[in-house]
Amino acid sequence: MTTTARSPIILIAGHWLGAWAWDEVLEHLTSCCSGAIAMTLPGLDGEDPERATRTLDDQAAAVLDVMTQLGVSGDQPATLVAHSGANAPVSLVLDRHPGLIHRVVWVDSGPVATGTTFVPDVQKELAELPLPPFDVLAQQASLEGLSAEVLERFRARAVPEPGPVLRQPVKLTNDARRKVRTTLVCCSIPSAQVLELARAGHAMFAEVANIEHLDVIDLPTGHWPMWSRPRDLAKAIQSAASRTN
């Protein structure tokens, strides 16, 4: 299968990461998907002097801007690929512009429910959240498959997450977001477990149970498959973006 020009692919990484996080995946995608690009969300550009003030609304607007630049429309919808904490701004885009999205691919992530706040108890005075030590991070997300070299690059290039992004509740009002075709790429948690948690109403996965057109792909590895299994992740993204049902 090949991805058509009617569905440009936009890759959006999670917390602390910019477009650079997708470099290895793009190497495998560009040979078959000329419309694939990666973007850096507002607040995660280390050269932006105002980055610590950026909000989820700013991030959602930036995704829409990229879609506009690519000529995305109802006749030429985009495939959005959201990793980890990119799920909040992408959920906002889904809610506000469902007709512009051919498919959303959640990479070790998933849609959030309305009212969700990433860190509900984060202090109001916290300007930003740096990448924590890896022993702390490993308690929150699997580092499986990441070499010492990759971890060194992660540490060197990571940008602190803006406090407003962590504090802002996600407000969703449009049930049409649940009709958008969706693929879960399950890495650190197997798809069977994710679907079981969704059916049980687990807060992190409850919204998955409301998706009308859902596919799942198991890609066993840690939480950062763009580094641990970039070729396989590119294949999964290509397959998902190519689907028409």
N, C-alpha and C positions, 0 to 999 in steps of 0.2 A: 504494500500500500504506500502511496505517496500523499503528502499533504498538499492540498491545492492552494493557489494564491488567494482563494476566498477565505482562508482561515489563517491569517498571520499568527504566529506564536509569540507571546510575550512572557518572558521568564522573570519572576519576581521572587527574590530570596527573602528569608526571614530576618530576625533580629541580628543586628551588628554587621550585616552583610550588604554589599552592593552588587552591581552587575558583574563585577569580577568573579564572583562566586560560581558563575555558570560557564566560565571559559572552557573547561574541558567538555562539558555537555554540548556547547555550541560547536566545538570542533567536530563532533559526531553528527550534529544536526544540519550543519550548513551544506553538507554534500547532498542532502535530500530535501531540505526545507529552507529555501532561500529567504523565506519571510520570517525566520526565527530571530528574535533579538532579546537581549536582556536589558533591564532597566534598574536604576538605583532609586529607591524611594526617597522623598524629601526627609531630611533628618539623618540620613545615612551617607551623605556626601561629606567627607572630612574637610573639604575645601569651603563649605558653606558656613560663613560666620554666624548665621542665624539658625543653624540646624537644630539646636537644642529646643527651639520654640515651635518646631513643626508638629502638626497634629495629624490624626487619622484622616480628617477631612482634606488636609493638604495632600496626603498620600493618595487618597482616592482620586482627587482632582488630577494628580500627576499621571496616574494610570490612564485616566480618560484622555489626557492630553496626548499621551503616546499613541493611544488608539486613533485619535483624530489625525495625528501626523501620518499614520499608516493607512489612512483612508478607510478605516473601519466604518461599516454602516450596517443597516439591517440586511442588506443584500450581500455584504461582505463582512461577516462577523469574525471576531477574533477568538482564538483559544488562549485563555489565561492560565498560566502555570504558577501556582502559589505554594511556596515552601514555608512551613512552620508559621512564624508570627506574621507573615504576609497575609494570613487568612483574614485578619480584621479589615484592612483596607480593601481587599478583594471582595469580601462579603458586602461592603458598602457599595462597590461598583456593581456587583450582581443585583443588589436591591434597587439601585437607581437606574441602571441601564441594562436590564436583562436581555433586551432585544438585540444588543450589540455583541452578544457573546455566543459563539458557536458551542463551546464546551469549556468547562473549568476543570483543571487537573490539579488536585490537591496532593502535594508531595509530603508524605508523613505529616499530614495536616488535615484540615477539614473546615467546613463552613461554621461560623459562630452564630449563636443565637442572639436575638435582640437583648440588650441590656448587659451583654458581656463586657467585662473590663479585664484586661490582661493581668494586671496586678492591682486588685481592689484596695489593698491596704498600703500601697506605696505612698510615701510621705509627699505632701504637697510641695515641700521645699526641694524635693529631689529634682535636680535639673536634668540628669541623665543617668543611665545605668550602664557602666562599662561591662565588657565581657568578663564574667567571673573566672576565678581559677578553674582549671580543668577538672580538678577533683570535685569541686562544687558543682560544676556544670554536668558532670557525669551522673550526678544524683538526680538530675532533672531530665536528661536526654542522653541516649546512647551514643557513645563515641566509637562504636564498633567500626572497624575498617579504616580508621584514620591513622596514618603513619605519623611518626614524630615530625617529619618534614611538613606534612599537611597541617598539623597542629601549630607548628611554628609560623606558617603563613597565615593561618587563621588569627593567631594572636597579633601578628604584626599589622594586619590589614583591617582588623575589626574596628568599627566605629561605635562609640557608646550610643545606646538607644535613647531617644529623647523622652524625657519624663511625661510630656503631654500625651504622647502616643500610648504610653503604658497606663495612664490614668483615664483616658477618655472612654466612656461607655459607647458601645456600638448600638446605634439606633436603626432598626430595620422596620419597614412598613409594607413592603411590596411582596406578596406571596408568589408573584411570578418568578422570583429568584429561584424558587424550588423546582421550577419546570425546566431550568437550563440543564442540558446534558452534563453529567458529572462523572469524573473518574477519580477514584481514590488510589493513589500509589502508596501502598502500605509497606513500611520499611521496619521501623523499630517495634511495631506492634502488628501482628498478623491480622489480615482482613477479617478472619472469622471472629477474632476477639473484638475488633473494632465494631463489627456489626452487632455482636452480642451486647456490647456496652451501649450502643445506640438504641437497641430495642429496650434495654433496661432503663433508659432515660438518663444515663450518666451525663452530667453537665457538659463535659468536654465534647461528647459525641452525639448528644441528643438531636441536633439539627440534621445529622446524617439520615435519621429515620424519616425525615420529611421530604427527602429528595425523590422526585418522581421518576427520573431516568438515571440510574446509578450503575456504574461498572466498577469493579475492583481489580487491581493488579497487585500481586504480592512481589515485592522486591526485597528480600531479607537482607538487612544490613543495619547500620546505625542511622541516626537522625539526619545525617548530611550525605545522602546518596550521590549528590553531585560531585563529591570527592571520592567516595569509597567505591561507587559503581557507575561512573559517568556514562560509559557506553551503553550499559543496560538501561539506565534512566533515560537516555536520549531515545532509545528504541521504544520504551514505554510511552514517552511523550508523543513520538511520531505516530505510534499506533492509535493513541487516544485522539489526537487531533485529526486523524484521517477518518475516524468513524462518522457516519451520518445518521446513526440511530442510537 
